[in-house]
Amino acid sequence: MITTTTMASATGSRCLYRTLFHRYGLLSRGQVRSQCSVPPEDGKAPEKQESAEAKANEKKAAAKKKLNDLLASLATTDRIPVERTNSLKLSQPKPRQKTKAPKTEAEVPPPPPEEQVIEPELAAATKEVAKSLGGDVEATESELLSTLKSHALDTSASEKPSANLSELFVGLKVERSQSKPVFERPRRKRYDRDDHQRMQQGTQRPDEYVRPTRVTSREYVKTDIFGGEPLKIFSCEESKAKEIVESACPVWDATHAREIQQTVVQPPSNAFVEMIQWTRQGKLWTFPIDNEIGLEEEKKIGFQEHVFLEQHLEGWCPRRGPIRHFMELVCTGLSKNPYLTVERKKAHIMWYKNYFEEKHDILKEIGAIEA
Amino acid sequence: MAGAIPRCSVRHLQRLFGSCSISAPVRSVRTSSGNRAEEIVIPNRIPRSSTDILEALASTVGRDSSGPHYKYSDDPYLTPASNVAKRSFSLSKESGRKAARWIRDKHSDLFTHRPEDPFIEAFYPKISFTDESDVSEDTLRELMQKCMVSDAIQVYQICKTKGVELSDSVRQELLEFLGYYNCEDALDEDWVEERWYRQGIMSRDRIRNTWKDHGLAEELFKSLSHQGSPAYCALIRGMTRYYQVDRAWQMYQETLEKGIPLDTETYNSLIRVASLMREGSDLRWKLVKEILTAMSEAGVRPNLGTLNSTLESLSQIASWRQTKNLSLQVMAEFNRLGIQASLASYYFLLIIHCRERGPISHILIDIMNHIADKEFSIQDPKDTFFFVTAMDVCRNHLHSKELAKRVDDLLHTGNNYMLIGDSYKESIYYRHYFALSCSTDTVDQFMELYNELVPHIYTPEPGVMEELLKALKVHEALEYLPQLWSDMIVFDHTSREKLLMSVLSAMTCHQPSEDNTKLTEQLATIAWDLWTRVQRMEEDRRNKITWSGPMIGDLLTTLVRCGEYSKGVEVMQKISADPHIVLGSATVDSLQTLLDAAIGNDEANTGVMVVVYAVDAGHQEAADMAKKLGSSLTLNAEHRAKLTSVLGIDIIADLKEKEISES
């Protein structure tokens, strides 16, 4: 029976602790459980002491005692008897941040009144605790709440969680069976997922981050982006003395340059931009307008070669007669044609040359060529 | 905005026409020929590229926020306003182009008419390859130039089957090319819209090993007669680019064993993925430092890519306590080496220093002090992330409108706007800017910004619109509500329950008076429009809006208050006839408002209907309402019977008795 009542009171207090834990990050889950659920084999001396009391007193008193013990131990004992190792010390907040904190703290406006109100969860938990304690339920509750309220005010602006923890229990009338020296140790204020992951990875203990700084450091704090201590991996002299190592993969680099250039291409914003795009794709006459564009080959050939074509008649064409007359007309026609290249004009003339050579006999017969 | 010529354009024009200053002295020489002859200095010809004139002209045209974007039809009726419409309009336009190109390539035999001279390659079908095609190294090189991955692979296979000898140099080039694209086709450079809308989606789930193991790239690597530094570099770069981290690291170890030197970019790529190779922040950083030291020992000169990769690795361990300090150390180191940081470097700094749940860092102010008024060009793929992140920091981290304005000014300096990235980032950028302005500025200031950007540059998302409506309600600036409502119709926001709720609850704040009769009328119109819109929705619509009690209450209150009593009655008739269209029931306050109006209009029918509805809804105030009705209006027998049947007692009789007893 005794254990059931203690358990009942413990559930009430567990609620409180959980809320406390969520709000202030004072304990880890494991610690809460070990403190609150109170298994029967947990320390025989207090158990016996209690059972002696139980015989004398009522069940309620036992429950009350249990809770008081709990509260007392919470305030007085250093829960985890872990030695602080060097690595833990290393991960303490940097002195710079510490010195910064009080300066900025002064500038914080007091938090708006609605933030000071105790959350409903917490209030409900307090009520439960008060009920489980019995006696003057309302008085206990108001006592608890007022302490919490003042505490809430402090935490929102304060940097020192450890002091607040003891403050929380100062106003509570807790019967202390024994008093132990109070060891203050900085506790983690917040418990976030990132920290959790890092804890699981077994790396640094993350305690550099405290929420209040977020609220406090609204004032501009200058960071010199180039003012850090250089890594000193590369030395300037060496990089100057050495020839720039050419990239081993020119095609890769060209492709990469083209791709990143494309990531900033936006739909054309006006007609000029669109024309630029078309020009680059080779769809548009390039500016300044030049009507000889694309005629680079032709530029190497002079005007005279297009116009004076009679020279190609030398050597095969008769000096006079109908064939000469005909071929001169052909040359005149070709010399006026802007669409044919010199090569094609020559080929044209050569075709006639071959034609007339084939017909040489007939031409001779009819007297078109002199014998 | 469009009136003034931007500064950059002046610079462009100066560059173009700077040499024209010669004309003035010449004229003066002619007019005063008798005087001493001034020396004429003929400036050197400045070579111009074919697009310089166009660029100078384009720079004189600013973005006109009052008109639609150039890509949309210049027809007010067809101009898209909502985000969905904008997207589908742009993509359909491009889709048309794609369809045309597909037909052209599919039926290349039909497109043989070539009237133009010179020949324009872009207009003709691309050459397709078959096993019989005549291919050579040059074909391969040309395809790589044109960025045609699958064709290059095909040509390579043809070369292999036909026994065409490929030199080591072309194999190396192909290895780099395929390594870069992981043997997959890249998006054609012509599909600007697709890229504009796609990148946001692409960048979400990037970190995944997608490297094609034992693919063609690796086959090429093995086929090289001598696997030297370039081959290793290309393969390591390819593997790290597609997150085949383990094998890339293995290759790196191989080069160390064989003493093969690597180039800067390859080291950079290894640094970039270093954090994927180790668990734990300190180990990761140790690895990065190891690679950097190896670079230094090998005498490889670091570049901007090295800086950005190092910062990127650090940004992946940003929750580590030392990261912030280290990032500044890295910046200092590279500054010492004379390497200019790019926007990507600042982006990583922001990620490292401005953590969502971390302490506030004002590093953005320092960055802005450093880069204000500078023009940037893209140097790193991550450069485009800077502006959107900076605006995010302004809104969520520093809550500084002033800083946001500075970031926005930087974005509109020179050609910096191209670094906004893509449509996704652009819209997030403006979302942050809007929300920040909404929460820090006065309503008038904010609406000024709204009028400038909406709808042509930015269309507010429903979430932003909701915040906006709430701000209007808080500031009681209902005069802007009609404008917002018409915008909401255009943006297709009227089918969102949350927004309608915000509109309705904002409208109940209105207090009609002599001064705002026009607004009162407008609000009544909005309320009625809202009601008809919701009623018109088809039953089977997926996101059909169901009226909730508060919504219908607000609607009734607004209609009655704004002088549309008859419409209020119409709504009342509808909801008392079909109570199931409302989830819950109209609020007591609204019913009382309507009852008062009914009494004022001497309409017993409506009054009784309201009371009956109130009783059915289970409002406790129903009896009081009935009493009020009974005492203010004379009810006929039918009305009394109705009231008696729903209330169970004859209130009117009670009242009369009371009156009699009192008198």
HADDOCK unambig.tbl for C-alpha pairs under 7 A between the chains (distance, minus, plus):
assign (segid A and resid 201 and name CA) (segid B and resid 280 and name CA) 6.92 0.50 0.50
assign (segid A and resid 203 and name CA) (segid B and resid 280 and name CA) 6.89 0.50 0.50
assign (segid A and resid 209 and name CA) (segid B and resid 358 and name CA) 6.79 0.50 0.50
assign (segid A and resid 213 and name CA) (segid B and resid 359 and name CA) 5.65 0.50 0.50
assign (segid A and resid 214 and name CA) (segid B and resid 359 and name CA) 4.72 0.50 0.50
assign (segid A and resid 214 and name CA) (segid B and resid 360 and name CA) 5.38 0.50 0.50
assign (segid A and resid 217 and name CA) (segid B and resid 360 and name CA) 6.44 0.50 0.50
assign (segid A and resid 220 and name CA) (segid B and resid 362 and name CA) 6.10 0.50 0.50
assign (segid A and resid 221 and name CA) (segid B and resid 362 and name CA) 6.10 0.50 0.50
assign (segid A and resid 222 and name CA) (segid B and resid 362 and name CA) 6.74 0.50 0.50
assign (segid A and resid 222 and name CA) (segid B and resid 366 and name CA) 6.84 0.50 0.50
assign (segid A and resid 223 and name CA) (segid B and resid 363 and name CA) 5.79 0.50 0.50
assign (segid A and resid 223 and name CA) (segid B and resid 366 and name CA) 6.44 0.50 0.50
assign (segid A and resid 224 and name CA) (segid B and resid 366 and name CA) 6.97 0.50 0.50
assign (segid A and resid 225 and name CA) (segid B and resid 328 and name CA) 5.92 0.50 0.50
assign (segid A and resid 225 and name CA) (segid B and resid 331 and name CA) 6.86 0.50 0.50
assign (segid A and resid 226 and name CA) (segid B and resid 328 and name CA) 6.42 0.50 0.50
assign (segid A and resid 226 and name CA) (segid B and resid 331 and name CA) 5.63 0.50 0.50
assign (segid A and resid 226 and name CA) (segid B and resid 332 and name CA) 4.56 0.50 0.50
assign (segid A and resid 226 and name CA) (segid B and resid 335 and name CA) 6.80 0.50 0.50
assign (segid A and resid 227 and name CA) (segid B and resid 332 and name CA) 6.05 0.50 0.50
assign (segid A and resid 228 and name CA) (segid B and resid 328 and name CA) 4.96 0.50 0.50
assign (segid A and resid 228 and name CA) (segid B and resid 329 and name CA) 4.52 0.50 0.50
assign (segid A and resid 228 and name CA) (segid B and resid 332 and name CA) 5.43 0.50 0.50
assign (segid A and resid 229 and name CA) (segid B and resid 329 and name CA) 5.10 0.50 0.50
assign (segid A and resid 229 and name CA) (segid B and resid 332 and name CA) 6.50 0.50 0.50
assign (segid A and resid 230 and name CA) (segid B and resid 329 and name CA) 4.88 0.50 0.50
assign (segid A and resid 230 and name CA) (segid B and resid 330 and name CA) 6.45 0.50 0.50
assign (segid A and resid 230 and name CA) (segid B and resid 332 and name CA) 5.04 0.50 0.50
assign (segid A and resid 230 and name CA) (segid B and resid 333 and name CA) 4.27 0.50 0.50
assign (segid A and resid 231 and name CA) (segid B and resid 329 and name CA) 5.89 0.50 0.50
assign (segid A and resid 231 and name CA) (segid B and resid 330 and name CA) 6.41 0.50 0.50
assign (segid A and resid 231 and name CA) (segid B and resid 333 and name CA) 5.68 0.50 0.50
assign (segid A and resid 232 and name CA) (segid B and resid 333 and name CA) 6.63 0.50 0.50
assign (segid A and resid 233 and name CA) (segid B and resid 293 and name CA) 6.00 0.50 0.50
assign (segid A and resid 233 and name CA) (segid B and resid 296 and name CA) 6.68 0.50 0.50
assign (segid A and resid 234 and name CA) (segid B and resid 296 and name CA) 5.56 0.50 0.50
assign (segid A and resid 236 and name CA) (segid B and resid 337 and name CA) 5.63 0.50 0.50
assign (segid A and resid 239 and name CA) (segid B and resid 301 and name CA) 5.81 0.50 0.50
assign (segid A and resid 244 and name CA) (segid B and resid 301 and name CA) 6.40 0.50 0.50
assign (segid A and resid 245 and name CA) (segid B and resid 263 and name CA) 6.74 0.50 0.50
assign (segid A and resid 245 and name CA) (segid B and resid 300 and name CA) 6.38 0.50 0.50
assign (segid A and resid 245 and name CA) (segid B and resid 301 and name CA) 6.67 0.50 0.50
assign (segid A and resid 247 and name CA) (segid B and resid 263 and name CA) 5.77 0.50 0.50
assign (segid A and resid 248 and name CA) (segid B and resid 230 and name CA) 4.83 0.50 0.50
assign (segid A and resid 248 and name CA) (segid B and resid 233 and name CA) 6.87 0.50 0.50
assign (segid A and resid 248 and name CA) (segid B and resid 263 and name CA) 6.14 0.50 0.50
assign (segid A and resid 249 and name CA) (segid B and resid 176 and name CA) 6.65 0.50 0.50
assign (segid A and resid 249 and name CA) (segid B and resid 230 and name CA) 5.93 0.50 0.50
assign (segid A and resid 249 and name CA) (segid B and resid 234 and name CA) 6.42 0.50 0.50
assign (segid A and resid 251 and name CA) (segid B and resid 173 and name CA) 5.89 0.50 0.50
assign (segid A and resid 251 and name CA) (segid B and resid 176 and name CA) 6.20 0.50 0.50
assign (segid A and resid 251 and name CA) (segid B and resid 177 and name CA) 6.44 0.50 0.50
assign (segid A and resid 252 and name CA) (segid B and resid 176 and name CA) 5.21 0.50 0.50
assign (segid A and resid 252 and name CA) (segid B and resid 177 and name CA) 5.91 0.50 0.50
assign (segid A and resid 252 and name CA) (segid B and resid 180 and name CA) 6.43 0.50 0.50
assign (segid A and resid 260 and name CA) (segid B and resid 381 and name CA) 5.69 0.50 0.50
assign (segid A and resid 261 and name CA) (segid B and resid 378 and name CA) 6.89 0.50 0.50
assign (segid A and resid 262 and name CA) (segid B and resid 189 and name CA) 6.95 0.50 0.50
assign (segid A and resid 263 and name CA) (segid B and resid 421 and name CA) 6.80 0.50 0.50
assign (segid A and resid 264 and name CA) (segid B and resid 418 and name CA) 5.42 0.50 0.50
assign (segid A and resid 264 and name CA) (segid B and resid 419 and name CA) 5.99 0.50 0.50
assign (segid A and resid 264 and name CA) (segid B and resid 421 and name CA) 5.87 0.50 0.50
assign (segid A and resid 265 and name CA) (segid B and resid 192 and name CA) 6.89 0.50 0.50
assign (segid A and resid 265 and name CA) (segid B and resid 418 and name CA) 6.96 0.50 0.50
assign (segid A and resid 266 and name CA) (segid B and resid 192 and name CA) 6.52 0.50 0.50
assign (segid A and resid 266 and name CA) (segid B and resid 196 and name CA) 6.74 0.50 0.50
assign (segid A and resid 266 and name CA) (segid B and resid 418 and name CA) 6.88 0.50 0.50
assign (segid A and resid 267 and name CA) (segid B and resid 192 and name CA) 6.04 0.50 0.50
assign (segid A and resid 267 and name CA) (segid B and resid 193 and name CA) 6.43 0.50 0.50
assign (segid A and resid 269 and name CA) (segid B and resid 69 and name CA) 6.67 0.50 0.50
assign (segid A and resid 269 and name CA) (segid B and resid 70 and name CA) 5.40 0.50 0.50
assign (segid A and resid 270 and name CA) (segid B and resid 70 and name CA) 5.57 0.50 0.50
assign (segid A and resid 272 and name CA) (segid B and resid 54 and name CA) 5.81 0.50 0.50
assign (segid A and resid 272 and name CA) (segid B and resid 57 and name CA) 6.76 0.50 0.50
assign (segid A and resid 272 and name CA) (segid B and resid 58 and name CA) 5.10 0.50 0.50
assign (segid A and resid 273 and name CA) (segid B and resid 58 and name CA) 6.01 0.50 0.50
assign (segid A and resid 276 and name CA) (segid B and resid 51 and name CA) 5.85 0.50 0.50
assign (segid A and resid 276 and name CA) (segid B and resid 54 and name CA) 6.30 0.50 0.50
assign (segid A and resid 281 and name CA) (segid B and resid 122 and name CA) 6.81 0.50 0.50
assign (segid A and resid 282 and name CA) (segid B and resid 120 and name CA) 6.44 0.50 0.50
assign (segid A and resid 283 and name CA) (segid B and resid 120 and name CA) 6.14 0.50 0.50
assign (segid A and resid 283 and name CA) (segid B and resid 122 and name CA) 6.77 0.50 0.50
assign (segid A and resid 286 and name CA) (segid B and resid 50 and name CA) 5.33 0.50 0.50
assign (segid A and resid 287 and name CA) (segid B and resid 50 and name CA) 5.03 0.50 0.50
assign (segid A and resid 287 and name CA) (segid B and resid 51 and name CA) 6.66 0.50 0.50
assign (segid A and resid 288 and name CA) (segid B and resid 50 and name CA) 6.91 0.50 0.50
assign (segid A and resid 294 and name CA) (segid B and resid 118 and name CA) 5.16 0.50 0.50
